[in-house]
């Protein structure tokens, strides 16, 4: 039995409690409309003002609704989490504004199509379309959390070798790891995300079970990890997905690429929303923005 009381510190427990106050444990069993409403309310509870000087406006790119936070180049394409079912421009607005504030770079948040109305490959196609359009205009860094990290990695595989893609940062990514072993069992009942939740969101993108060995669905199941940009893959320790980040970074390194994985001790899935309230999450967010800055300067810090 995993001892979460020992692994997770008091500020993180306070974050978990605040999340649970507006996000019941059975949310994944409710209607899609109810899930989206609950998720939006929960995210709104963690809203914070934009950093000084940061603005945004909405504008489609490659036919995909996007929110742009103007700044310097390169551009950061942010792909939000939410199990491919919930989330959008508002849910991760604060995260994107803070990335813009910390790095000074232009950030673009893509409002990709959601399941179950839009089955795979709709979200993947949207992520690739925006990435291609941005890369055609200048250098690009891809960043995503959870489902958005899956889309960022899948897009990097699809666009591999594009010299304009300077790096990718994957935050508590679900990349198609083995659900029958490792962290999927050790942290099956973790706060914030359980193995049952992962199973629900895994199949909802498809008319039936998720396909095997399809890198557009599960980048970790690709057979070719060459030609990928420098990659930072960050896991939360108390998360069924925790093994996916180090496994993915390991595959890139085996293929001769540059990749680092970090497992953040005692943190839980969704901790980006705790970046202003939990010291461990604050430090992790600093690592993320420092790495974005390094990639933007043409430097790989690992």
TATA-V655035 format. One record per backbone hydrogen bond with DSSP energy under -1.0 kcal/mol. NH is the residue of the N-H (numbers start at 1). CO is the residue of the C=O. E is the energy in kcal/mol with one decimal. If there is no record, write none. Layout:
BEGIN
NH:CO:E  NH:CO:E
END
This chain:
BEGIN
4:2:-1.4  7:3:-1.9  8:4:-2.6  13:9:-2.3  14:10:-2.2  15:11:-1.8  16:12:-2.6  17:13:-2.6  18:14:-2.3  19:15:-2.3  20:16:-2.8  21:17:-1.8  22:19:-1.4  27:24:-1.8  29:26:-2.1  30:27:-1.8  35:31:-2.8  36:32:-2.4  37:33:-2.1  38:34:-2.6  39:35:-2.7  40:36:-2.5  41:37:-2.0  42:38:-2.6  43:39:-2.8  44:40:-2.2  45:41:-1.3  46:43:-1.6  47:44:-1.5  54:51:-2.1  57:68:-1.9  59:66:-2.5  61:64:-2.5  64:61:-2.1  67:109:-2.3  68:57:-3.2  69:107:-3.1  72:104:-3.1  75:139:-2.1  76:106:-3.0  77:141:-2.7  78:108:-3.4  79:143:-2.3  85:82:-2.0  86:82:-2.6  92:88:-1.1  93:90:-1.2  96:92:-2.4  97:93:-2.4  98:94:-2.4  99:95:-2.1  100:96:-2.4  101:97:-2.5  102:98:-2.4  103:99:-2.2  104:100:-2.5  106:72:-3.2  107:69:-1.9  108:76:-3.2  109:67:-2.8  110:78:-1.8  111:65:-3.0  112:110:-1.4  115:84:-3.4  118:114:-1.9  120:205:-3.0  122:119:-2.5  125:121:-3.5  126:122:-2.3  127:123:-2.5  128:124:-2.6  129:125:-2.5  130:126:-2.4  131:127:-2.4  132:128:-2.9  133:129:-2.2  134:130:-2.5  135:131:-2.8  136:132:-1.7  137:134:-1.3  138:134:-1.1  140:164:-3.1  141:75:-2.4  142:167:-2.2  143:77:-2.8  144:169:-1.9  145:79:-1.5  146:171:-2.8  148:145:-2.2  150:146:-1.7  151:147:-2.1  152:148:-2.3  153:149:-2.5  154:150:-2.7  155:151:-2.5  156:152:-2.2  157:153:-2.3  158:154:-2.2  159:155:-2.2  160:157:-1.1  161:227:-2.0  162:159:-1.9  165:162:-1.7  166:140:-2.9  168:230:-2.3  169:142:-2.4  170:232:-2.8  171:144:-2.7  172:234:-3.1  181:178:-1.2  184:181:-1.4  185:182:-1.8  186:182:-2.6  187:183:-2.4  188:185:-1.4  190:187:-1.6  195:188:-2.7  198:194:-2.0  199:195:-2.3  200:196:-2.1  201:197:-2.6  202:198:-2.1  203:199:-1.3  204:200:-1.1  206:203:-1.9  208:206:-1.6  217:214:-2.0  218:214:-3.1  220:175:-2.3  221:218:-2.3  222:219:-1.7  231:258:-1.8  232:168:-2.3  233:260:-2.7  234:170:-3.4  235:262:-3.2  237:264:-2.3  238:267:-2.4  239:237:-1.6  242:239:-2.2  244:241:-1.9  247:243:-2.0  248:244:-2.4  249:245:-2.4  250:246:-2.1  251:247:-1.7  252:248:-1.9  253:249:-2.3  254:250:-2.4  255:251:-1.4  256:253:-1.9  257:252:-2.8  260:231:-2.4  262:233:-2.0  264:235:-3.3  267:264:-1.5  271:268:-1.3  273:270:-1.7  274:271:-2.1  275:272:-1.6  277:274:-1.3  278:274:-2.6  282:278:-2.6  283:279:-2.5  284:280:-1.8  285:281:-2.6  286:282:-1.9  287:283:-1.9  288:284:-2.2  289:285:-2.6  290:286:-2.6  291:287:-2.0  292:288:-2.3  293:289:-2.3  294:290:-2.2  295:291:-2.8  296:292:-2.5  297:293:-1.5  298:295:-1.8  299:294:-2.9
END
